[in-house]
Amino acid sequence: MTMTSQPELKNTQSYVLIKSDIDSIPKTRHVHQFNEQAIRHTVSLSDIIGLTKFGLHLVRVESGDETTQHHYHEESDEFIYMLSGKLTLRYGDDTYLLNTGDFVGFPAHGAAHSMRNDSDSDAVYLMGGSRPPIDITNYPDIERKMYNIHGKKEFVDLENLGQVNL
């Protein structure tokens, strides 16, 4: 009988964040590059533990702030799960009031979406999504496209896109 060795176990400690670890991580203040009213205070959980194909972020939005410029992705799926507070979601042509425990999915090529904190207290949610190597984000309200190619971002206003005649 031949004995085979067991695969070496990798150290999993670097992949585990307990609540006290998360609470002690400084939040990063993000102001959206196309909307100065969109301010998020974020802990990028997936980045801390080294996930590269999927992003997961703990986000806090203060009263009166927005979350992003109204947009949709061509390749990336996104979602949010409300942990506390309330947000007003603009999703396509509809508006929803999101509360603790609510979940919303934003599939690639879906309707444009954005949120605003119209309440008197902070809102906290988990935001996640896929990280395709190439993605295009469309901003219909400002008529702009942003191209993200292997982490390098460039944008163009739709009026400046040339027409190709074939």
C-alpha positions, -999 to +999 in steps of 0.1 A: +000+000+000+013+034-010+009+063+014+001+096-001+008+127+018-020+151+027-020+184+009-004+211+030-029+233+047-026+270+040-028+295+068-064+307+068-059+333+095-053+361+069-087+354+053-107+358+085-119+392+097-137+392+130-161+421+139-135+438+161-110+437+132-136+453+108-146+479+134-110+490+138-103+494+101-103+531+091-131+539+067-120+554+033-139+585+022-148+581-015-162+610-035-175+599-069-154+612-098-185+625-116-207+635-087-194+655-058-226+649-038-219+611-039-198+605-008-193+570+007-173+559+037-161+524+028-142+494+041-132+472+012-134+438+029-125+419-003-094+439-009-082+435+027-083+397+024-070+396-012-101+387-033-096+398-069-126+384-089-153+397-065-156+429-046-174+433-012-175+466+006-190+478+039-204+512+031-218+541+052-237+570+036-244+601+057-277+620+057-281+640+025-254+622+005-257+602-026-240+569-033-228+573-069-236+589-102-266+572-118-251+543-139-251+508-151-224+483-160-221+463-192-201+434-177-203+437-139-231+424-117-236+444-085-258+441-054-265+458-021-278+444+012-291+470+037-277+466+072-292+497+088-309+530+079-328+540+048-319+549+013-340+561-017-332+539-047-336+552-082-337+521-104-345+527-140-377+547-141-388+536-106-381+548-071-380+526-040-374+532-003-349+507+010-348+496+047-328+473+069-328+438+055-336+448+019-316+433-010-312+447-045-294+431-075-281+451-104-273+428-133-250+437-161-268+455-189-297+462-164-313+495-156-293+525-144-293+529-106-282+552-078-292+559-042-296+588-019-298+591+019-329+613+024-332+603+061-319+620+092-294+592+101-266+572+084-274+543+062-251+512+061-250+485+035-229+457+020-221+463-017-207+436-038-201+427-074-181+409-099-148+423-112-144+415-148-111+425-164-129+447-189-161+467-181-179+497-195-199+519-171-227+540-187-238+573-171-271+582-189-278+614-170-245+630-179-241+611-213-208+596-205-191+562-207-162+550-186-140+522-198-122+501-172-096+479-188-075+458-164-078+485-137-071+515-159-101+538-162-108+563-190-140+581-199-155+598-229-186+621-232-210+606-258-209+637-279-172+631-285-176+596-297-170+593-334-192+574-358-177+545-377-191+540-412-186+504-425 
